[in-house]
Amino acid sequence: MTSTARLTLDPAFLIGPVEPRLFGSFVEHMGRCVYTGIFEPGHPLADADGFRTDVLELTRELGVTLVRYPGGNFVSNYRWEDGVGPVEERPARLDLAWRSLEDNSFGLNEFMAWAARAGIEPMMALNLGTRGVAEALELVEYANYPGGTRLSDLRRAHGVDKPHDIRLWCLGNELDGPWQMGHKTAREYGRLAAETARALRRLDPGVSLVACGSSNSGMPTFGQWEAEVLESAYDLVDYISLHAYYDPADGDVDSFLASGADMEHMIRSIAATADHVGAKLRSRRKIKLSFDEWNVWYQSRFGGEASLEWAEHPRLIENVYDVTDAVVVGSLLITLLRNADRVGVACQAQLANVIAPIMTEPGGPAWRQSIFHPFALTARNARGQVLRVEPECTSVSTDKYGEAPAIWATATLDDTGEITLFVVNRDRRGPCELRVALPQGLLPAEHLELADDDLSAVNSAADPDRVAPRPGTGLRMDGRDATLTLPPVSWTMIRFAPQE
């Protein structure tokens, strides 16, 4: 059964600029994300600092602009001092979040050297779980102050003469969650976040700060948490965070494919909550959102932290992603762009091995998972301004989210007049014939789609390109309109360029 849909691309209908920070990733000391992921001294492709150059090349190809570090749950029991100075003098510690043994051979300065090599902006998380204002100030002084104080001179003694000048800081991580070391109530956390933010701005007025929002929209305090935290910290922070992972649990594929609709509802709910607090406080500031953890994660297959044995750098939640997962990731990227007026930061979690677009083998190869491709193509081609795109289409009935549009789309307009359309067909029942109304003078320049008759197909070390975007077929022009057929469960990108 072939359905039909229609959408209009009009340069007059702008949402907002494409923020480069939307294409962030996440490196946590969890499983093999750091060790044998981005960092593996002795690997045949490791550089002099132990960084895997194959992973660096894939990170650049992925188009990552920003990386959040070092957690995540890990940060709430982390002592940053353990990860600086001579490696042979660094203590081994127990990571209580993931029941791992942490040798601290990779820390702040190694991460910053890796970030420079990768060409990304750092987003640093502070431990407000088991630590507080004083430790946060010490880390920012060590990282950002030029010199002449004990901590800035300690950094220089560690071989880093110039300050790291980290601009973006997270005030803790998921402290609404009872699984978190140092779990707090909203009132407790809001006070701590406000006091930390006030102190940090005295030290470095130019920093941007992210307050912890809810760990997920299923938390019993969702919405209420954000309201209470922002009532304490509204004029002291720049962002409130959101986290969401989507799981094809119980075989509910239609709900899974509609995950972007849930993400959009979450974004708009928290934006409304923030605006309500701003109105109550009579503030003229507009808080933006940092969606600094998002991805597909088969959480239903994970036994939880208590199920883990103590180990050093274990293989942990190394999900292998298929075609359907890639389509869902593409739809989540569309959602972030559709809300570019409010979402200023976003980080896909994580970069390597742990629920990641990049997989590696210790001493062996690195390869792209299926979810690598929609991220890389969106990061490369989404430029300029986001256009408001609202398809007219059929809907898909889902158990979790009710009726969801079968076609999910966004588009961007760059300064050359080129428009790039990103579109997902969520419908499993059949293809969709999509008619696109274009501005005068645009013609197709590139047409790629990610689809497969086998929705369970995956990439592997032995077959790293089994799932990849292919040139689309059947696109035709009818005057100013373009018509194409979207395969069922597919992600498509089309660039329309001005005629020369």
N, C-alpha and C positions, 0 to 999 in steps of 0.2 A: 504494500500500500504506500503510495507516494502522497505526501501532504504538500501543501503550498504555504509560503510565507512571503512577507514583503517588509522591507525596511528602507529608510531614506537617510542618505548621508548629506547633511547640509552644514556647510562651514559657519552658518549663522548661529547654530545651536551648540555653544561651548559649555563644557562642565568646568574645566580648569586645566592648568598645565600638567604635563607628565613630569612628576617628580622623580629624578633619578634614584632617590632612596627607596622607591617602590620595588626595586629589583635587588633586594638584600637577601643574604643568606645567614647561616647560623653555624658557628663552630663551638661546640660544647665539649668539655672533658667528659665524654660519655662513650662507652664502647670503644670503637676504633675510628671515631671521627678525627681525633688528633693523631694518636699513635698508630702508625701504619695506614693512616688516611692521608692527611696533608703533610705529616712529619714522619720520616722513616730513615734515620741515618743508617748507612750501609746498603740501602737499596741501590740497584744498578743505575737508577735515574735520579738519585738524590744529589742535590748540589752540596757545596761546602758547608752549608748550614743545616743539612739534613732534610731540606724541603724536597718533596717529590716533585720533580719538574713536569712529569706527565700530568699530575693533578693540578699544578699551576696552569698549565696550558689549557686544560679542560675548564678550570675556573674562569679564565679569561674568555674562552669560547662561550661559556654559559652566560656571560654578560653580567656577572655579579658586580654590583656597585658598592656594596656595604656589607660588612659581616659583624654580627653580634657575637660577643665573646665575654667570659668563658662559660656562661650558662645563663638561663637554665637552672634546674634544680641544683646542679653542682655548685653554683656560686654561693648558695645560702649556707654552706659549711666550708667555704674556701678562704684561706689566708693568702692574700696576694704576695706577701713577703716571701712565702715559701718558693715562689717561682721566679725569683730574681737572684742575681749574683752568681758566683761560680757554681756550675752544675754539680760538681762533686761534693759541694757543701750543702746542697739543698736536701731538706728532710723528706722522707717518704711519709705519706699521710693516708688515713682511711677516708675515702669519699663515702659519706653516709647516704647520699642520694641514690647512687647506683651500686652500692656495695662493691666498690672497686678499690684497688690499691693504686694510689697516685704517686709516682716517683718525682713529679715536678720538674722533669728535665725539659719541659716546654712550659713557658710562662709568658708574662706580659711582653718582655723585650723580644722574645722569639716570635710571638704573635705579631708584634708591630713590624718586625723585619719581614715576616711572611706577607703581611698586608701590603707593605710597600712593593714587594716583588709581584704581588697579584694585581696591584693597582686599584685597591679597594679602600673605602673609608671605614675606620673602625667604629664600632658601637660597643662601648664597654659597660658591663654590668657590675654594680656594686653589691657587696654582701650586706644587706640590711636584715638578714635572718638571724644569724648568730653574732653579728657585729653591729656597728652603729655609726653615729656622726663622726666620731674621732677617726675611725679607720677609713671612712670614706674620704675625709679631708687629707689624710696621709697619702692615700693612693693618688688622688688628683694632684697633690703637691709633687709627688715623685714623678708622675707622668708629664705634668704640664708646666711646672715652674722652671724658668730658665736656669737658675743656679744661685749659689750663695747661701743656701739653707741646707740643713742636714740631709733632708730627703732628696732634694734636687741634686745635691753634690754626690749623694749615694748613687743616683742614677748615672751620673757622669763617671763615677768610679767603676760602674758596671759596664762601661764602654759605650754609653749613649750620651754624647755630648749635648746634642740639641734636644729640646723638649719634644715629646710626642705630639703635643697640641691636639689631644683628643677632644672633639667638640660635642659628641653625643653620648650621654650616660643614662643608664637604666637605674632607677632607684629601687633595686631589689628585683625579685622574681616571684611571681605567683604566691604572694604571701597570704592570699585568701585560702589557700589549699592546706588542709590538715596534714598532707604528706610532706609539706615543706619544713625544713629545719628553721625554726623561729616563726612558725605560723602565728598570725596576728588577727585581731578583729579589725574591721575597717577603721574604727576610731583610733585604735593603737597605731595602725600603719599610717593613717593620714597624718597624725601628729608627727610621727618619725620622718615621713617623707617631707613634710613641710619644714621641719627643723634642719634636715640634711640639705634640702634645696637652698634654704636661706644661708646656711654656712658656706656651701659650695659657691654660691654667687658672690660672696665676699671674697673668696679666694680667686675665682676665675669668672668674672661677670659674663663672659661670652659663651658659656656652656649652654647646651640645650638638654633638657631633662625630661625623662619619661617616667611617669608614675605607674605603678602596677594597677592594672584593671583586673577583671575577673579572669580566672584560669580557663574558663569555658562558659558558654551560655547555659549549660545545665547546672551550674552551681546554684544552690538555694539562695544565695545573696546576690545573684546577677542583677545589675542595675542599681540595687541598693548600695552595694559595695562602692561602685563608681561615684554615686552621689555623695556618700559620706566622706570618701577620700578627697574628692574635689572641693567639698565645702571647707576642708582644712588647707588644701594646697593649690587651689585654682590659680591664683595669681603668681605662684612660684614655679609652676611646671609648664612645659610646652606641649606635652603629649600625655595621653592616657593609653595604656596598652590593651590589646585584645589578643587572645590566643584561641585557635580552633584547629582541631584535627578531625578528619572525616574518614569513616571506616565502613566498608561494604559489609557490615555485620549481618548475619542471618540471611544472606542472599538477597537483601532488599536493594537490588541494583537501581531501580527507578529513583528511590530516595537518594542513593549515593550519587547518581548522575545530577541530581538537583541540588547538590551541596552548595553551589554558588548562590542559590536563592536564600539559603539559610545564612550564609556569610553576609549577604547584603542586608538581611533583616537585622543581624547582629550589629553591623556597622551603623545602620541608621538608628537603632535603638540607643546605642552608646553616644552617638553624636547628639541625639535629642536630650539624653540625660545630662551631658556636659553643658549644652546650651541652657537647659533649665537651671542648673546651678549658677551659670554665669549671669542669668537674668536675676536670680535671687540675690546675688552678690552685687548687682548693678555694675558688673565688669564689662568693659568694652573689648576684652580679649576674646579670641576664639581658640579654644583648645582643639588641637588636631589629634588624630588617632595614629597609634603605632601598632600595626598588626604584625608584631615581631615574632610570632610563632604561628605558622600555618603549613599544612600539608595533608596528604593522605597518609594515614597511619593505621595499621591493622591492630588497634588497641585491644580488640576482643580476643586476639591470639596471644597477648602478652600477659603473663601471670602476675605482673606487678613487682615492685622492688623487693618485697619480702620473699619472692620465689627465687631470687638470685643467690648464687654462691659467691663468696669473696674471691675475686680474681683480678689479675692485672690486664687491663685493656681487653676485656672479653668481647666476643662477637655478640652484640646486643641489638635487638630489633632491626636487623638488616633485611628489611622488607624488599622483596623482588617485585618490581612494578610492571603491570601489563598495559595493554592498550586502553582499557577502560580507565585505569588510574591516570594515564596521561591525558585523556579527555577531561577528566575531572580537574586535574591540575590546570589545564588550559582554561577551564571555566572559572576557576578561582582567580586566575590572573585577570580575566575579563572583569570579574567583580571588583577587584581592586582598582582597575582603571575606571570603571563606571562610577567609582566613588572617590576619584582623585581630588575633588574639592575638599574632602575631609581626611582622607588617609594620606599622611605625609611620609610614613616609613612602613615598610613591610619586609619581613624576613622569612623565607622558606626554610623550614627546619627539617634536616640539617644539610650540610654541604657534602660530606663524604661518609659512606658506609651506613650511618645511622639514619634510617628513613630518608635516603639521600638520592639526588640525581646522579652522583658520581660513586661508582663502586671500585674498590681496589682489592688486590690480593697481596699479602705481605711478601715482599721479594718478587712479586709478579706484576701483571698488567693492571691498568685502570681502564674503565669503560663507561659509556653513557647508558644510564637507565632510560626507559621509555619516557619518564617525566622530564628528562633533561631537555627534550626538543621543544615543547611549547614554551618553556621558560626562556630558552636561548633565543628563539625567534621573536618572542614578544619583547624581550629586553633589547634586542638589536633593532627592531622596527617600530616600536611605539615611541614616537618623537613628537614634540611640539605640544599641541593642545588635544585634549580628549573631547570628542563629539558626543552629544547625547543621542543615543541610538535606542529606539524602542520598537522591536519587531512586532508586526501583526502576524500571529501564528496560532497554531493549535496548542493545547496544553497536554501535559502528562500528569496523570494522577499518581501521587506518592503517599505512602502511609505516614511519613514523618512530617512532610511540609505541605500537604494538600495539593492543590493544582499548581503546577509550575510550568512556565512557558517552555515549549519544546525547543525554541531557538533562543540562544543566549548570546548577546553580541555587544561589541563596543568598537570604536574606531578612533584613530588619531589623525590629526592634520599637522603636517610640518611646514616649515617656512618656505618650502619650494612649491607648496600647493598640493603635494602628494598626500593622498588619504590611504591609510592602511586599515583594513577591516579584519577583525578577529571574531570568529563565530563558531559556536558549538551547536551541533544537533544532538540533543539529549535523548531523542526518541529511539527506542530499540525496535519499534514496529516497522520501520522502513525509512527510505530516503525522503528528503524534503527538497522541493524545487523552490529556491529562494530568488526573488526578484529584488534587485538593488537599484534604487533611484539615485543617480549620480549628478553632481554638478556638471555644468557644461565643460567640455574639453578634456575629460579624463578618460584614459584607456587602461586596461589591465597591463601591469608590468611584471607581476609575479603572482603565481597561484600555487600554494602548497597545502596539502592536507595530510592529516595523520588519521588513518583509518585502517581497518584490517578485517577480513572475513573471520579471523580467529581472534576474538577479543581477549583471550587469555595469553596471547603471544607475549614473550618477554625477551629482553636482551641478556646476554651472558658473556663471560670471558671467551667462551668458545664461539659464540655467534653474537658479536657486539652490535651488529647493525640489523638484527632481525626486525626491530620496530624502529622506524624512522620516517620523517615526513617525505612524501613523494609529490612530484608535480601533479596538480589537479588537472582534470580533463572535463570537457563539456561546457566550459564557460563561453557564453556567446553574448554579443552586444545587440541590442535592439534600440536604435536611437541613442538616448542618454542612459538607458537602463541596461544593467548587466543581469543575466540570468545564469544560475548554476545549480547543480544538483549536489546537495550535501548528503553523503552517505550516513546511514544510521550510526549513532555513537561515534561521532567524528569531531575533530578540531580542524578548522580551516583558517588560513591567512591569505588575504589578497591585497596586493599593493596596486593602487590606481594612480597613475602618474599623468601630469599634464602633457598634452601633445606638444611636440617640438615644432 
